Amino acid sequence: MLVQADTCVDGMPSFFDPKTVAALFDGNPAAVAVLDHDLRYTYVNPALERLNGLPAASHIGRTFSQVLPGLHGQAAALRDVLADGRPREVTISGRTWAPTEEEQKLWRATYHRLDAEGEGCGLMAIVVEITDIARQREELEQARGHVALLSTAAVRIGTTLDMDTTCRELADFVVPDFADAAAVDVFPAEVGYSVRRPAPGVVRLRRAALRGDGDLDQQVQRFGHPGEYVDFAPDSAVTRCLLDNEPVVDDWENHERGRSTVTADRITASLALGLRQALVVPLTARSRPLGALTLIRAEGSPLFDDQDVAVARELAVRAGVALDHARRYDHEHSIARELQRSLLSEPWGPHPHVEIATRYLPADEGVLVGGDWFDVVPLQDGRHLKAMGDVMGHGVEAAVAMSQYRSLLRLLAGEDLPPHRILEQLDTMVERSGLDRAATCLLAVVDRFGGVCEVASAGHLPPVFIDPGARARVVPVPVGPPLGTGFGGYRTASVPCGPGTVLFMYTDGLVERRGEDIDVSVQRLASLAMPPGGRLEDLLDQVLDRFGGDAEDDIAVLASRIREGPPVVRPTPAE
């Protein structure tokens, strides 16, 4: 733009009357200045006063370089415009007299020559601050990074149903992209754990994960290794966060004011590592608190701003869903495990002349506890009943069903019935009870005086007998339908079983293998051997080492025998 006039008045175009200029530009949001041929200010509008931090009187009559010595390099551009008349659009970076927290500002300036009679009389400068635009671009890039962070979170957090694994994934995810260190603390599980009660007002959490960037990873371990319990005082950021269910930004400068000794000591130790600020966000799901995520930034990293808090809150919401799934799974798994453990306690000792050894081996930590069970019940006349069962399915329901089967079996065992009659009545009782979980079961009644074992099977795998000094033999017995079907039709088979003969019973997890016929797998048990006088515990170790390594299901095994000794005679009832 070339502004022209017929004549110059006092070195300026004739139409540049001060009142006219003020009317045109005083209300303009852009900063406007008019300079004469010697680059002295002749007019500035209020916007330029604010931008430069100086009143108009401090501009008028002074040169550009005198008013803004820090921007004296711009004088050359102004002279170029005066010389050739071509407008210039330049970006200026620096500081003015205006108070600002910024290290420097950024402006976009346009310079136009004011002409009269073909000669340059002066200049008009129009300046727009673009520091905010640059900041907006930076914030936009930050926002894009945060969106990408949250999108990735769905893939990298919650890959398993294990609580601690999910917490480690969360800590690993935020360090170092979002924080220099992070801790994930969760409330103790409700089942299967006994935790002493903390002092009043203190929150006790289990540290599930702790991660630091680089060297910090080892240094922050002093604050509580994963698996340990950490107490948080009432004035700590974690306690306040959980109490209000809101994020808490904790700046640690002047931290000793109003802080408890425990909290102040912890912050002092953090400051010694170069840590400066913490952001604590609650981990919740279905309106229930699960724990807290603590994000920490060190010296050299920017402080947490409002956008960081919003991102951390959203990240905690997404992580809370994954943690809730893991917690609910762990809760059910713990109930089933505790129930099964209580039901698989050592069986009743039937008689001092009878040896019993049992084992239970879950498939792995990632599989819900199943319904495998065993029991030994003493009967009259020196006999004892052994049971091995497997309720179909996994989880709490299977474990509860297993307890019902075991209770009913103990009730029926007192009626002194042969094994097939016990199975028949048990099948009827289960059907009438409405229990919808079928189960296989192998019953064996051993008579230590008669040297015989009566066996009946409800859909279960055959027993194994190991005579002293001989190889094992898999004994086929008549197999009826599983319990709970209501079909009945069970039969008892008699198998010789003298002193020293080992009776080995098991569930299908020991022998079932994918792609292999079950009969082939069972026949491998015939390779078992038991030296005379050998220990039953050693036999079970041998069995689990050889057959339990690649099991895909739970395994329950039971080995028993009548101790060898002098011949025994059945006592006669006293008259």
Buried (B, 14 or more C-beta within 10 A) or exposed (E): EEBEBEEBEEBBBEBBEEEEBBEEBEEEEBBBBBBBBEBBBBBBBBBBBEBBBBEBEBBEEBBBBBBBEEBBEBBEBBEBBBEEBEBBEEEBEBBBEBEEEEEEBBBBBBBBBBBBEEEBBBBBBBBBBBBEEEEEEEEEEBEEEBEEBBEEBEEEBBEBBBBBBBBBBBBBBBBBEBBBBBBBBBBBBEBBEEEEEEEEEBBBBBBBBBBBBEEBEEBBBEBBEBEEBBBBBBBBBBBBBBBEEEBBBBEBEEBEEEBBEBBBEBBEBBBEBBBBBBBBBBBBBEEEBBBBBBBBBBEEBEEBEEEBBEBBBBBBBBBBBBBBBBBBBBBBBBBBBBBBEEBBEEBEEBBEBBBBBBBBBBBEEEBBBBBBBBBBBBBEEBBBBBBBBBBBBBBBBBBBBBBBBBEBBBEBBEEBBBBBBBBBBBBEBBBEEEBEBBBBBBBBBBBBBBBBBBBBBBBBBBBBBBBBEEEBBBBEBEBBBBBBBEEBBBBBBEBEBBBBBBBBBBBBBBBBBEEEEEEEBBEBBEEBEBEEEBEBEEBBBBBBEEBBEEBEBBBBBBBBBBEEEEEEEEEEEEE
